[in-house]
Amino acid sequence: MATPLSADRMVKALKAEGVAVKEYRSWRTHNRNHKGSWGGVNGVVIHHTAGVGSGMADFCYDGTSSLPGPLCHAFVSKKATVYLIGHGRANHAGSFARNAHDAVVRESSKHPRPDSSEPIDGNRHYYGIEIENRGDGEDPYPKGQYEQAVRWAAAICRAHKWTADSVIGHKEGTRRKIDPSFSMAEFRRDVADRLKGKPGSGGSEKEADMPIRTSLGKDKAQSTGWGDWTVVRWDVEHADPAKQHGDGNYPGYVPSVTSWADFNGRLRITGLEPGDQVQVRYEVHDWKDGKSTGTWTEVIADHQATPGDQFLSMPFSKGLKKGQHVYVAVKPIPGPRRGDAASPKVTDGRWAIRQDQN
């Protein structure tokens, strides 16, 4: 653990790294220290705001009645300005899983899926930045904005003599969150590249472009079978810069092009009743000559039905091999019921995939 940077040291480190700093309102004394300890610190957490607009800096500063600000230590706008929001304890991370926190403390190159138990006070141990973005897989991160976030994280790591593995995404610390909506593996590579150079430089070499973004959606309802895995067939293409799908052809998968891929999204399922369950999993298929030669799967959600439509979150990160294909599949499991019931339906959803373009 490290002693948190003073406000003056923070500003100096950020400016030395080339961060476009704006000291916002009374940020130097704006904190939640009266609610708990601040430090020692172990790393930095990356978030997206899940909203955009001219009032986002004020929102991050003020928070809400149920979640008072500051909601982060820094906020980076679409226009690539980094607003300093708070100094000290901030309401940004919440509780974290022990295995996720321990990976940061060890500066491990492997960040595991967080355990469901969350005994760590993330607000005590982490700096946090909010990046202005809707987080829906469609909203782009302008190059300047993304670069400023990288510089911000690198500046703090450099000041504490941490490696890039002290940087963690909110989705990597807890199963409750899906932010940020880009690959943390890629982000850490960009931070590591910057740390190889001198403060304020362009890094050891030309910085990588943002990963490819593919975003699929679902407009038409699709029936599922009780007790059977059903692959979701996407029928709307919101973004496909790599031309990974032909016109009108959404077979439910996206091929991985390098050793990692980052997915997030949600599904809506109708026709479930209390007592029913639904599981969601990713299927990764090895392909050769247009055919699947093997499959591995991982269940990412095991949901108990409640009255009304079910909305299922689907955050997932996994290392993949070139040429592999990735599917989303669902399996409804009936609970005790009287008589036969119609099969549930997947009625809409969004699946955003971040991939390296090299």
C-alpha positions as CSV (number, residue, x, y, z in Angstrom):
1,M,0.0,0.0,0.0
2,A,1.1,3.5,-0.7
3,T,0.4,6.9,0.9
4,P,-2.1,8.8,-1.4
5,L,-0.6,11.7,-3.4
6,S,-1.2,15.2,-2.0
7,A,-3.2,17.5,-4.2
8,D,-0.1,19.4,-5.3
9,R,1.7,16.2,-6.2
10,M,-1.3,14.9,-8.1
11,V,-1.4,18.1,-10.2
12,K,2.3,18.0,-10.8
13,A,2.3,14.3,-11.9
14,L,-0.6,14.8,-14.2
15,K,0.7,17.8,-15.9
16,A,4.1,16.2,-16.3
17,E,2.4,13.3,-18.1
18,G,0.7,15.6,-20.5
19,V,-2.8,15.5,-19.0
20,A,-5.1,18.4,-19.9
21,V,-5.9,19.3,-16.2
22,K,-8.8,21.5,-15.1
23,E,-9.0,22.0,-11.3
24,Y,-12.7,21.9,-10.8
25,R,-14.5,23.9,-8.0
26,S,-13.2,23.0,-4.5
27,W,-11.8,19.6,-5.6
28,R,-8.8,19.8,-3.2
29,T,-11.1,19.6,-0.1
30,H,-13.9,17.6,-1.7
31,N,-14.0,14.0,-0.3
32,R,-15.9,11.5,1.8
33,N,-13.1,11.1,4.4
34,H,-15.7,11.5,7.2
35,K,-17.3,8.2,6.1
36,G,-14.1,6.1,6.2
37,S,-10.4,5.8,5.7
38,W,-8.6,7.0,2.5
39,G,-5.5,4.9,1.9
40,G,-3.2,3.2,1.7
41,V,-3.8,3.1,-2.0
42,N,-3.1,0.1,-4.2
43,G,-4.3,1.1,-7.7
44,V,-6.6,3.0,-10.0
45,V,-10.1,2.0,-11.2
46,I,-11.5,2.9,-14.7
47,H,-15.2,3.7,-15.1
48,H,-17.5,5.0,-17.8
49,T,-20.3,7.4,-16.8
50,A,-23.1,5.6,-18.6
51,G,-24.4,9.1,-19.6
52,V,-23.2,12.1,-21.6
53,G,-23.9,15.8,-21.5
54,S,-22.7,19.2,-20.5
55,G,-23.5,18.6,-16.8
56,M,-21.5,15.4,-16.3
57,A,-18.7,17.1,-14.4
58,D,-21.2,18.6,-12.0
59,F,-22.9,15.3,-11.6
60,C,-19.6,13.6,-10.8
61,Y,-18.8,16.3,-8.3
62,D,-22.2,16.5,-6.6
63,G,-23.5,13.0,-6.9
64,T,-27.1,12.3,-5.8
65,S,-29.0,12.2,-2.5
66,S,-28.5,8.5,-2.3
67,L,-24.9,8.5,-3.5
68,P,-23.2,11.8,-2.6
69,G,-20.2,13.1,-4.5
70,P,-17.4,13.1,-5.3
71,L,-18.1,10.1,-7.5
72,C,-14.5,9.9,-8.7
73,H,-11.2,11.6,-8.4
74,A,-11.1,12.7,-12.1
75,F,-13.6,13.0,-15.0
76,V,-12.5,13.1,-18.6
77,S,-14.9,14.7,-21.0
78,K,-15.6,13.9,-24.7
79,K,-13.5,17.0,-25.5
80,A,-10.5,15.4,-23.7
81,T,-10.4,17.7,-20.7
82,V,-9.6,16.0,-17.4
83,Y,-11.5,17.6,-14.5
84,L,-10.2,17.1,-11.0
85,I,-13.3,16.3,-9.0
86,G,-12.1,15.2,-5.6
87,H,-9.1,14.5,-3.4
88,G,-9.5,11.8,-0.8
89,R,-12.2,9.1,-0.4
90,A,-14.7,9.1,-3.2
91,N,-17.9,7.1,-3.9
92,H,-16.7,5.4,-7.0
93,A,-15.7,1.7,-6.5
94,G,-17.8,0.4,-3.7
95,S,-17.0,-3.1,-2.5
96,F,-14.5,-5.3,-4.3
97,A,-13.8,-9.0,-4.4
98,R,-10.8,-10.2,-2.5
99,N,-9.3,-12.1,-5.4
100,A,-9.6,-9.1,-7.7
101,H,-8.0,-6.8,-5.1
102,D,-5.2,-9.3,-4.4
103,A,-4.3,-9.4,-8.1
104,V,-3.8,-5.7,-8.1
105,V,-1.8,-5.7,-4.9
106,R,0.5,-8.4,-6.5
107,E,0.5,-6.4,-9.7
108,S,-0.4,-9.7,-11.4
109,S,-0.7,-9.8,-15.2
110,K,-3.8,-11.9,-14.8
111,H,-6.9,-10.4,-13.4
112,P,-9.4,-13.1,-12.5
113,R,-13.2,-13.0,-12.7
114,P,-14.1,-11.4,-9.3
115,D,-15.6,-13.6,-6.6
116,S,-19.2,-13.0,-5.6
117,S,-18.1,-12.1,-2.0
118,E,-16.8,-8.5,-1.8
119,P,-15.1,-7.8,1.5
120,I,-12.7,-5.1,0.2
121,D,-13.5,-1.4,0.6
122,G,-12.6,-0.2,-2.9
123,N,-13.3,3.5,-2.0
124,R,-10.4,3.3,0.5
125,H,-7.8,1.7,-1.7
126,Y,-8.3,3.0,-5.2
127,Y,-8.2,6.2,-7.2
128,G,-11.0,6.4,-9.8
129,I,-11.7,8.1,-13.1
130,E,-15.0,8.5,-14.9
131,I,-14.8,8.6,-18.7
132,E,-17.8,10.3,-20.4
133,N,-19.5,7.6,-22.5
134,R,-22.9,5.9,-22.6
135,G,-21.3,2.5,-22.3
136,D,-23.7,0.9,-24.8
137,G,-21.1,-0.3,-27.3
138,E,-22.2,2.3,-29.9
139,D,-21.0,5.5,-28.2
140,P,-17.3,6.0,-29.4
141,Y,-14.4,7.1,-27.2
142,P,-12.7,9.9,-29.1
143,K,-9.0,9.2,-29.5
144,G,-8.0,12.3,-27.5
145,Q,-10.3,11.4,-24.6
146,Y,-9.0,7.8,-24.5
147,E,-5.4,9.0,-24.6
148,Q,-6.1,11.4,-21.7
149,A,-7.5,8.5,-19.6
150,V,-4.3,6.5,-20.4
151,R,-2.1,9.4,-19.4
152,W,-4.0,10.0,-16.2
153,A,-3.6,6.3,-15.1
154,A,0.1,6.3,-16.2
155,A,0.8,9.5,-14.2
156,I,-0.5,7.9,-11.0
157,C,1.3,4.6,-11.6
158,R,4.5,6.5,-12.4
159,A,4.2,8.6,-9.2
160,H,3.8,5.5,-7.1
161,K,6.2,3.4,-9.1
162,W,3.5,0.9,-9.9
163,T,3.2,-1.1,-13.1
164,A,0.2,-1.0,-15.4
165,D,-1.2,-4.1,-13.6
166,S,-2.2,-1.7,-10.8
167,V,-4.9,-0.5,-13.2
168,I,-8.3,-2.3,-13.0
169,G,-11.6,-1.9,-14.6
170,H,-14.7,-1.5,-12.4
171,K,-16.0,-4.7,-14.0
172,E,-12.9,-6.5,-12.9
173,G,-13.3,-5.7,-9.3
174,T,-17.0,-6.7,-8.9
175,R,-19.6,-8.7,-10.8
176,R,-22.1,-5.9,-10.3
177,K,-20.7,-3.7,-13.0
178,I,-19.8,-3.8,-16.7
179,D,-17.8,-0.6,-17.0
180,P,-15.7,0.4,-18.8
181,S,-17.1,-0.7,-22.2
182,F,-13.6,-1.3,-23.7
183,S,-11.0,-3.9,-23.1
184,M,-9.0,-3.4,-19.9
185,A,-6.2,-5.7,-21.3
186,E,-5.7,-3.2,-24.2
187,F,-5.9,-0.2,-21.8
188,R,-3.3,-1.7,-19.6
189,R,-1.1,-2.3,-22.6
190,D,-1.4,1.3,-23.5
191,V,-0.5,2.4,-20.0
192,A,2.4,0.0,-19.9
193,D,3.7,1.4,-23.2
194,R,3.5,5.0,-21.9
195,L,5.4,4.0,-18.7
196,K,8.3,2.8,-20.9
197,G,8.8,6.4,-22.0
198,K,9.5,9.6,-20.2
199,P,6.7,11.6,-18.6
200,G,4.8,13.5,-21.3
201,S,6.3,11.5,-24.1
202,G,4.4,9.5,-26.7
203,G,5.4,6.2,-24.9
204,S,7.9,3.8,-26.2
205,E,6.4,3.7,-29.6
206,K,3.3,4.9,-31.5
207,E,0.2,4.4,-29.4
208,A,-2.2,1.7,-30.5
209,D,-5.6,2.8,-32.0
210,M,-8.8,2.0,-30.1
211,P,-10.0,-1.6,-30.5
212,I,-12.6,-2.5,-33.0
213,R,-16.1,-2.2,-31.8
214,T,-18.9,-4.6,-33.0
215,S,-22.4,-4.1,-31.6
216,L,-25.3,-6.4,-32.3
217,G,-28.9,-6.1,-31.2
218,K,-32.1,-8.0,-31.3
219,D,-35.5,-6.6,-32.4
220,K,-37.5,-9.8,-33.2
221,A,-38.5,-12.2,-30.4
222,Q,-36.9,-15.6,-30.4
223,S,-38.4,-18.7,-28.7
224,T,-36.3,-20.8,-26.4
225,G,-36.8,-24.4,-25.2
226,W,-37.2,-25.4,-21.6
227,G,-34.0,-27.1,-20.3
228,D,-32.2,-26.6,-23.6
229,W,-29.4,-24.2,-24.6
230,T,-30.5,-21.9,-27.3
231,V,-28.0,-19.7,-29.2
232,V,-29.2,-16.1,-29.4
233,R,-29.6,-14.9,-33.0
234,W,-28.9,-11.2,-33.3
235,D,-30.9,-9.5,-36.1
236,V,-29.7,-5.9,-35.8
237,E,-26.2,-4.6,-36.6
238,H,-25.3,-1.3,-34.9
239,A,-21.6,-1.3,-35.6
240,D,-19.3,-3.5,-37.6
241,P,-16.2,-1.6,-38.7
242,A,-14.2,-4.8,-39.3
243,K,-17.0,-6.1,-41.7
244,Q,-17.3,-9.3,-39.7
245,H,-20.9,-9.9,-40.8
246,G,-22.5,-9.8,-44.3
247,D,-25.6,-7.8,-44.9
248,G,-28.5,-9.3,-43.1
249,N,-26.4,-12.1,-41.7
250,Y,-26.2,-12.2,-38.0
251,P,-25.5,-15.8,-37.0
252,G,-25.0,-15.1,-33.3
253,Y,-21.2,-15.1,-33.3
254,V,-18.2,-12.8,-33.8
255,P,-14.8,-14.2,-34.7
256,S,-12.0,-13.3,-32.4
257,V,-9.0,-11.8,-34.2
258,T,-6.3,-11.8,-31.5
259,S,-5.7,-13.3,-28.1
260,W,-8.3,-11.3,-26.2
261,A,-11.9,-10.1,-26.5
262,D,-14.1,-8.2,-24.1
263,F,-17.9,-8.5,-24.2
264,N,-20.8,-6.9,-22.4
265,G,-24.5,-6.4,-22.9
266,R,-27.9,-7.5,-21.7
267,L,-30.9,-9.6,-22.7
268,R,-34.6,-9.3,-21.9
269,I,-36.5,-12.6,-21.5
270,T,-40.3,-12.8,-21.2
271,G,-42.5,-15.7,-20.2
272,L,-40.7,-16.6,-16.9
273,E,-42.5,-16.9,-13.6
274,P,-41.3,-16.9,-10.0
275,G,-39.6,-20.2,-9.4
276,D,-38.2,-20.5,-12.9
277,Q,-34.5,-20.0,-13.6
278,V,-32.5,-19.0,-16.6
279,Q,-28.8,-19.5,-17.3
280,V,-26.7,-17.5,-19.7
281,R,-23.4,-18.6,-21.1
282,Y,-20.8,-17.8,-23.7
283,E,-19.8,-20.6,-26.1
284,V,-16.4,-20.3,-27.8
285,H,-16.0,-22.5,-30.9
286,D,-12.8,-23.5,-32.7
287,W,-13.4,-23.4,-36.4
288,K,-11.7,-25.1,-39.3
289,D,-12.9,-25.1,-42.9
290,G,-16.2,-23.5,-41.9
291,K,-16.9,-26.1,-39.2
292,S,-16.7,-26.2,-35.5
293,T,-14.0,-28.5,-34.2
294,G,-14.5,-28.1,-30.5
295,T,-16.4,-26.0,-27.9
296,W,-15.8,-24.7,-24.4
297,T,-18.4,-22.8,-22.4
298,E,-18.7,-20.7,-19.3
299,V,-21.9,-19.9,-17.5
300,I,-21.9,-16.2,-16.7
301,A,-25.4,-15.8,-15.1
302,D,-27.7,-18.1,-13.1
303,H,-30.8,-16.0,-12.6
304,Q,-33.9,-16.8,-10.4
305,A,-37.0,-15.4,-12.1
306,T,-39.1,-12.7,-10.5
307,P,-42.5,-11.2,-11.6
308,G,-42.2,-9.4,-14.9
309,D,-39.6,-9.4,-17.7
310,Q,-36.1,-10.5,-16.8
311,F,-33.1,-8.3,-17.7
312,L,-29.8,-10.2,-17.7
313,S,-26.4,-8.5,-17.6
314,M,-23.6,-10.2,-19.6
315,P,-20.1,-8.9,-18.7
316,F,-17.3,-11.2,-19.7
317,S,-13.6,-11.1,-20.5
318,K,-11.7,-14.1,-21.9
319,G,-8.5,-14.8,-23.8
320,L,-9.3,-16.3,-27.2
321,K,-7.3,-17.7,-30.1
322,K,-7.3,-16.3,-33.6
323,G,-10.2,-17.7,-35.6
324,Q,-12.4,-18.7,-32.7
325,H,-16.1,-17.7,-32.7
326,V,-18.1,-16.6,-29.7
327,Y,-21.8,-17.2,-29.1
328,V,-24.3,-16.2,-26.4
329,A,-26.7,-19.0,-25.4
330,V,-29.6,-19.1,-22.8
331,K,-31.2,-22.1,-21.0
332,P,-34.6,-21.5,-19.2
333,I,-35.2,-24.0,-16.4
334,P,-38.9,-24.4,-15.3
335,G,-39.9,-24.3,-11.7
336,P,-42.9,-26.0,-10.1
337,R,-46.0,-25.0,-12.2
338,R,-49.4,-26.2,-13.1
339,G,-49.8,-27.6,-16.6
340,D,-47.8,-26.8,-19.6
341,A,-46.4,-23.3,-20.2
342,A,-45.3,-21.7,-23.4
343,S,-41.6,-21.4,-23.9
344,P,-39.9,-18.2,-22.8
345,K,-38.7,-15.7,-25.4
346,V,-35.7,-13.5,-25.9
347,T,-37.3,-10.3,-27.0
348,D,-34.4,-7.8,-27.2
349,G,-30.9,-7.2,-26.2
350,R,-27.5,-5.7,-27.0
351,W,-24.2,-7.4,-27.3
352,A,-21.1,-5.2,-27.6
353,I,-17.7,-6.7,-28.4
354,R,-14.4,-5.0,-28.1
355,Q,-11.5,-6.5,-30.1
356,D,-8.0,-5.7,-31.1
357,Q,-7.6,-4.7,-34.7
358,N,-4.0,-5.8,-35.2
